[in-house]
């Protein structure tokens, strides 16, 4: 996850790959549930950062913390431990 840090790395393997017009969509299978959960938390941080960047120009009154809390209210359930466990099963 180079967005977070060049040193963040999660063990896994390519489970499937779909060719698109100009790219590929790749599914990664992680080696265990904890690795999957850690990767999903990293993904959540990246999604919150993206959400904040998208909304900054629209409202200077909202700071990043407010935007992050807003994103969590909208999407945190998608990243819950139970959701990850279902995906791992």
C-alpha positions, 0 to 999 in steps of 0.5 A: 500500500504505497499510499500509506507507506512504501514499507507496508506489505501483506502476504497473499496471492493472486486469486483471480485476474480480469482483463479490462480495456486498458488495465487488469482487475486483480483479486488477492487472497490473503494467507490468513484472517488477520492479514486480510483484516489488516489489509482491509484496515489499510484500505479503509485509511486510503478510502477515508483519505480519498473521501477527504480529498474529494470533499475539501474543495466543497466546504472549507468549514469541514476539517479532515476529522469531520470528513473522516467521521462522516465517511466512517458513519457511511462505510465502516460497516463494510470494513467490520471484522464480521464482514471481513470474516465472511469474505475470508470464509 
